[in-house]
Amino acid sequence: MTRSPATPLPPPKARRRLREAAALTQTQLATRVNVTRATIRAWESGRTAPRGRRREAYARLLKTLAEEDAARRTRSAPPPEPAPTPTPTPEPTTVLEPVSGPEKGSEPEPGPGSGSEPGSGSEPGSGSEPAPEHPALTPAQAFDALYEFSAPALVRQAYLLTGRRELARESVERAFQTAWERWPEVARDRDPVGWVRATAYEFALSPWQRFRPRHRQPEPPPADPGDRTLLNALLRLGPQHRRTLVLYDGVGLDLPETAAETEASTPAAANRLLHARETVAGRLPALADSRVLHQRLTELASAERLWAAKPTGVRKGGERRARFRTRAAIAFTVALIGATALTVRTAPTHYEPAVSPGVAVRGVPPRVAPGSLSEAERELRQKLRDRLQDGPERLEPRLE
C-alpha cells in the first residue's frame, strides 16, 4: 500500500545544515513557514514530515536557502589547485551499523527511478567511462534490499537501548512497516537507514512500553558477567543519554548528526555524551576509553541471538495493519452515524411534562361553595359602600 509522490525534500541533516548556513534559528524559520518551532525541530530530525501546502512552502524555502548557500560558496571558493589523488583508507565495519549514506564514505545505493544528479562529479580515476546501468527495481524489491541490508544491525542497536530482545525486534519491524507506508518519501531520502533508525528508536524508547503486559516480565540477562554489568550500566542511563551514547560510540555518527537525530543542540548532545560516558566509566573503569567502549558495545550486541523477520512478512504485516485500521475507522464511523440517526429518529420533538400519580390527602376540610348573603351581611356591605373611600378627615391645629 503506497501513497502518491509528494514534493521532494532534502534529507533532515541537509535541512538543518541549510538553516544554519543561512544563520537562521528554528524560530525564525518557523515564522517564515507559519508553523511552530517544535514542528521545525521535528522536520529537521526526520521524526515527522510536512504535508500539503506546508510541505510545498518548506520545499520552496529550502530551495531558496540552497541557492543562496551555493552562491556564497561560489563567491568564497579559492581557485582550484592541482593535488595528488589521495589513497582511500578502508574504514572498519561495525556490526552495529552498516556503512550507508554519503557521510560514511560510500556512494548511496540507487533507488527506484533515481538517476545521476546534474553537476555531480565522477570518482578519481574513473575517467570518462559511463556508469553501469542498473535495472530498475520495483518498490517491493527496493524495500526488501534495504531491510536485508540494515535490519540485523538495527535490531542489535535497539537491544542496547532496551535490553529486551523481543522489543528490539518489534521496534525494527514497526519502523520498517512505517517506512513501507511512506515509501515514496523514504525511497527519495539520501539516508533511508537513518530514517528507519530514528523511527525504531522512538518506538523502542516510548514511555508507553512499560504499560504493556508482555514487557512487564523481565527477560533473561546475558550469560557473561561483563556483558551483564555493561547492559545494566546502559539501562541505568536516561533514554536520551542512552540514545546519544549508542549513536555516537556505538553507531559512529558525528556529534552534529547525533544532535540532529536526538532533536537536541550540539552542546546539549555533547553534555549528554560526557555524562553517559562518566556514568558507564564509574561502573566499569576499563571503558573510559571511547575505542574500548565501542568495542565492548559491539561485542555485547553481537553476543546475543537476535533475529529479524523476513522482509516479505514485514511488508504484509504492515499492509494488514493498515487495512485493519482503515476498516476499524470505517466501522466506527458507520456505528457513529447509525447511533446518531437512531437518536434523531426516536428522540421527542417537544417537551412533555411528567404526570404525577394521584395521592389521597386526608384531614383537609371539604371546600364550601359560597351561598346567598344573610340580612346582617347585606347591611354590613351597604355600610361599607356608603362610607367615604378616602378615610376620616385629617385633624389640623387651628389658632383661636
N, C-alpha and C positions, 0 to 999 in steps of 0.2 A: 504494500500500500504506500505509494509515493504521492508527493504533492507537486503542484505546478511550480516551475522555477520562479524564484524571486530575484529581485535586484541583487547582483553580486556585490559582496563587501570584502574588504581586505581582512586578513586574519586578525584575531583580537590583539596580538602583540604589535602588529603593524598599526592598528588604530591608536594604541597608546603612544607609540613612537611618533606618529604624525602629530598628535596633540602636543606632546612635549617639545617637538621640534618647532612648533608654532608658538611656544611659550604661552599656552592656554591651560587654565585649570579646568578641572572637571565641572566646576560650577559655571564657568564662562561658556564652555562647550554645551552644557545642558541648557543654558539660556538661549543660545543660538538655534538649538534644535527644538526648543519648547518642551523639554522634559525635565525630570528631576536629576539631581546629582547621583542618587543611588542607581538610577536607570543607566546613566553613562558608565558608572562603575561596573555594573553587571555586563554591559555590552563589551567593555574592554577586557574583561576577564573571560569572556566566552560562555558565561553561565546562562545568559539569555541572548536572544537575537531580536532585533527590531522587526516590525512587520508593517505592512501597509504604507501609508503616507510617511510615517516616521522613518521607515527604512529608506524610502527614496530621498527624504531630506538629509538623513545621515550620510547616505552614499554620496550625494552631491557635495556635502560639506567636506567629507574625507577626500574626494577627488580634488577639490579646490586646495586643500591643505597639501596634498601630494604634489600638485603642480607648483605651488609656492616653494615647497621644500626642494623640488628638483631645480627650480630656478636659482635658489640660494646656493645649492651645491655647485651649479654650473659657474656662477659668478666667483665663488671662493675656491674652486678647484685649481691646484697648481698645474703647470704644463707637464704632460706625461714624460717620464724619464725611462730609458731602457733599463730593465732589471733582469737578472738571471731568473730562470724558471725555478721556483722552489720545489724541492722534493717532498711530496706529500708523506706525512708521517702517519701510519695507521694508528687509530685510537683503540684502546682496549674495549671490547664489547662486554657489557654487563648483562647479567640475567634479569636485572630489574627493569630495564627499559631498552627496547631495540632502537638502534640508531635510525632516526627518521627526521624528515624536515630539513630545510636548507640550513638551519642553525647547527646541525650536527655534522656538517662537513660532507654531505652527500646530496645528490640531486633528488627532488621529490619524485615519487612514483607517478607516472602519468595516469590520470583518471579518465573516466569515460568522456570522450568528446574534447579532451584537453589537447592543446597544441602548443607550439613554441611561442612564447610571448615576444612581441616586437621589441627589438633593441637588446635582446639577451645575447650575451657573448658566448663563444664556444670554449671548451676546455683547452688548456695549454697542450700543444702537441697534437691536437685533433686535426689541424689543417682545414681544408675546405670540404672535407668529406661530409655528406649529409648524414643526419642522424637516422638510425634504422627505424623503420616504421613499425609500430606496434599495432597488433589487431585491436579493434575497438572492443571493449568489454561491456557486457550488459551490467546494469546496476547490481543485480544479484551476484555476478561474478566479482565485481569490484568490492562489494561488501564482504564477500567470503574471503577474498585475499587480504583485506585489511584486518579481518577478525583473526585469521590464522596467523598473521604476522605479529599482532600486538596483544591478543587476548591472554596468552600464558603469562607474559610479563606483568600485565595489569592485574591479574589475579594475585600474583605474588606481592605486588605493591599494596593492594587492598588488604592482604593478610597482615602486613606490617602495620597498617593503620588500625585494624580492628582486633587482631588476634583470633579471629574466627574464620575457619575455612569455608563453611557454607555461606556466610555473609559475604565473604570476599568474592566467591563465585557468582552469587546472586547480584551483587553490585555491578560487576562487569557485564553480566547478561542484560541487566536493565539499561545500562548505559548504551550498549550496542543496539538494543531494541529502540531506544530513543533516537539513536543515530540513523537507524533504518527508517523511522517515521519522518525524519528530516534529511533524508539522504541527498536531495539536490543541494542543500546548503553545506552538508558535511563533505560531499564529493568535491566541491569547489574550494574548500579550505586548504591552505597550504600545509597545515599541520593537523590532519584528522585524528592522529593518535592523541595529541594534546586535547582536542575537543572531547574525545571519548574519556580520556583520563580525568578531566575536570568533572564530567558528569558522574563517573563512577565514584570519585572521591566524595562528592556531595551526597550521594545516596548512602555510601558506607558510613559517613560521619554524621548522618542525620540524627538529631536527638530523639526522633520518634522510634528509632530502632529498639530502644530499651523497653518499650511497651509491648513488643511483640512476644507472644508466649514462647515461640520456638527459640528465641535468642536469650531467654532468661536462664536456661540451664547452661552451666559452664562446659566448655569443651576441654578435652584432654590437652595438657600443655605439651610443649616439645620435650622429647626424651633427654636431650643433652642439657645438663645443668647450666652451662654457659648460655645456651640459646634461651633457656627459660628465664634466666636473670635479665638478659637483654630485652626480651619481649616484655617482661614486667616493667622494666625501666621505660620502655616506649609507651606502654599503656598508662603509666603514671603521668605522662605529659598531657597538657591540654590538647584538644583536637587541632587547633590552628598551629601550635608549636610542633605537634607530631607531623602534621602535613608538611610544614616547612622543612623539617629535618629530612623527611623521606624524599621530598622533591630535590633538595639541594645535595645532600650527602648520599642519598640512595640512587635517585634517577640521574643526577648530574646536571641539573638545569643551572643556568646563571642566576645571579641574585635578582636582576630586574624581571626575568621570566618567572621566577618563583614568586616575586611580589605580585605580578600581574595575575598569576593563576590563583593565588590565595586572596585576591582582592584587598591588597594592603599596599602601602607605600614602601619604597625601597628601604628607608631607615627602619620602619616597623618590622619588615621581614628580616632585616639583619639582627635586630634585637631579639626577635623570636628564635632565630637560629642560634645565637650565642647562648640564650637561656636554655634551649633544649640541649645543646652540647654540654653545658655545665652540669645539667641535671643527670645526663647519662654518664658523664665522666665521674660524677660524685659517687655513683653506684658501681661503676666499672672504670677504675682509673686507667686501665690499659687502652681505653678507647678515646683518650684525649686527643690523639692524632686523627685528623679527618680521613686520611687514607686508610688507617686501620678500621675506623668506624665504617667506611664504605665497604670494606672487605667483609666485615662481620655482618652487616646488613644483607649483603649478597649471599653469604653462607646461610644465614637464618632463613631467608626466603626460599633458597634452593633446597634446603634440607627437608622441608615439608612436602608431603604428597598432595599437591594441588593440581586440580584438573579443570579444564574448561569444556563446556558442551560443544557440540558440533555447530558450525555456523548455520546450517540449514534449520536445525531445531530452534536456534535463537531467532532467526527471521520469522519462522512460522509461529513461534510463541508470541512475538511482538504483534504479528498480524491478528492472532486470535484475541489477544488482549485488546487491541484496537477495535475489533468487531464487537467484543463483549461490551466495551464502554459505549460504543455507538448504540447498540441495541438497548442497553440499560437506560441511556439517555432518552431514547425514543419511547421506551415503555413508561418511564417516569413522566414524560410529557403527556402521553396518552392518558395515563391514570389521573394526572392533574386536570386535564381538560374534561375527562368524564366526571370527576368529582365536582368540578365547577358547574357543569351542565346539570347534574343531578340536584345540586343545591339550588340553582336558579329555578329548576322545574318544580321542586317540592316546597320551597320557602314561601310563607304567606306574603301576600302583596299589600295587606293593610293590618292595622293593629286591632286585635280582638281582645277586649278586656275579659279577664277571667271571671266566671260566675261563681261566687262563693256559695257553699251549701247552706240551706236554711237551718237555723238553730232555734229551738223553743226557748223563750225567755219567760221566767216565772217571777211573781212578786210585783209586777207593774200593774197599777190600776187601769181599768179599761178607759179608753178615750171617750169623753162625753161630748155629744154634739150640742151646739148652742140652741137654746129654745127661745120661747117668747119672753119679753120683759114683764116683770111684775109692775104693780102700780107704784110702789116705792122707787123702783129703778127708773121708771119713766119720769117721776118728779125730780129725781136727782139729775137726770140728764137735762131736763129743762132748765134747772137752776144753773148748771154749768154753761149752758148756751147763753143764758141771759146776762151773765156776768161779763164785766169788761175783760177783754183779752190781754190788755197791756198791764194788768196788775193794779194794786192800790195806788192812790195818789202819793206823790213824794212830799214829805214834810219839809218845809223850808222855814228857817228862822226869819221872823219879821220884827221890825222896830215898831214899838208902840209910842 
